Amino acid sequence: MAMARFVALRRGVDVGKGKRQPMAAFESLLEGQGCTGVQTLLDRGSAVFSAAGGTAAANGARIAEALCTVLGRQPRVVAKTAADLAALLDTAPVRPGVGQHSALLVAVAADEAAPHALKSLRAQPPGQPAVTAQGAYLNRPGFQGGRLV
């Protein structure tokens, strides 16, 4: 069976002392779910992995359920295919400047209904989020790696 590549984005994990989960434990959890080629990003709660089957939504739900068992609470997990993520970035209505990629903040929509809740932001002036069916984008020049520079 062909392996598809996915990204898992966790919400509400690694925020505050009582909600931390080491990335090594998250990697092990994903591998225990049958995922391969798992790579995590710092302590941000994101991971890239390969899975033999299932949709992005099904993989996200499966990971959230496994995390609930480990953490004792239901974290939010949004999973996207590699192609979905590439399209999300390729179709971004705002672009960061050269060397400013960490200034582009992207809120990834869990499903197509989610951005509709943000539709009032669509007509906002520059410097405000740009909202599409895939998510919300905000370019913050001078904001790199979580710090204002």
Solvent accessible surface area in square Angstrom, and as a share of the most:
residue,aa,sasa,rsa
1,M,195,0.87
2,A,90,0.70
3,M,94,0.42
4,A,46,0.36
5,R,81,0.30
6,F,5,0.02
7,V,11,0.06
8,A,0,0.00
9,L,44,0.22
10,R,22,0.08
11,R,179,0.65
12,G,35,0.34
13,V,9,0.05
14,D,19,0.10
15,V,98,0.56
16,G,41,0.40
17,K,194,0.82
18,G,79,0.76
19,K,87,0.37
20,R,145,0.53
21,Q,9,0.04
22,P,91,0.57
23,M,17,0.08
24,A,72,0.56
25,A,42,0.33
26,F,0,0.00
27,E,54,0.24
28,S,68,0.44
29,L,21,0.10
30,L,0,0.00
31,E,98,0.44
32,G,65,0.62
33,Q,63,0.28
34,G,51,0.49
35,C,3,0.02
36,T,67,0.39
37,G,49,0.47
38,V,16,0.09
39,Q,116,0.52
40,T,37,0.21
41,L,102,0.51
42,L,126,0.63
43,D,93,0.48
44,R,154,0.56
45,G,1,0.01
46,S,21,0.14
47,A,2,0.01
48,V,53,0.30
49,F,0,0.00
50,S,15,0.10
51,A,4,0.03
52,A,46,0.36
53,G,40,0.38
54,G,54,0.52
55,T,90,0.52
56,A,14,0.11
57,A,78,0.61
58,A,51,0.40
59,N,2,0.01
60,G,2,0.02
61,A,64,0.50
62,R,79,0.29
63,I,0,0.00
64,A,9,0.07
65,E,122,0.55
66,A,15,0.12
67,L,0,0.00
68,C,42,0.25
69,T,115,0.67
70,V,91,0.53
71,L,44,0.22
72,G,66,0.63
73,R,67,0.25
74,Q,117,0.52
75,P,7,0.04
76,R,135,0.49
77,V,20,0.11
78,V,18,0.11
79,A,8,0.06
80,K,38,0.16
81,T,40,0.23
82,A,49,0.38
83,A,75,0.58
84,D,65,0.34
85,L,50,0.25
86,A,49,0.38
87,A,49,0.38
88,L,6,0.03
89,L,82,0.41
90,D,97,0.50
91,T,83,0.48
92,A,7,0.05
93,P,70,0.44
94,V,43,0.25
95,R,143,0.52
96,P,23,0.15
97,G,40,0.39
98,V,154,0.89
99,G,59,0.57
100,Q,47,0.21
101,H,136,0.61
102,S,57,0.37
103,A,0,0.00
104,L,32,0.16
105,L,75,0.37
106,V,46,0.27
107,A,60,0.46
108,V,35,0.20
109,A,9,0.07
110,A,39,0.30
111,D,81,0.42
112,E,136,0.61
113,A,70,0.54
114,A,39,0.30
115,P,2,0.01
116,H,106,0.47
117,A,89,0.69
118,L,66,0.33
119,K,132,0.56
120,S,86,0.55
121,L,52,0.26
122,R,113,0.41
123,A,97,0.75
124,Q,80,0.36
125,P,82,0.52
126,P,136,0.86
127,G,45,0.43
128,Q,82,0.36
129,P,32,0.20
130,A,23,0.18
131,V,15,0.09
132,T,33,0.19
133,A,50,0.39
134,Q,82,0.36
135,G,3,0.02
136,A,10,0.08
137,Y,1,0.00
138,L,38,0.19
139,N,35,0.18
140,R,109,0.40
141,P,100,0.63
142,G,22,0.21
143,F,60,0.25
144,Q,54,0.24
145,G,49,0.47
146,G,54,0.52
147,R,163,0.59
148,L,144,0.72
149,V,112,0.64
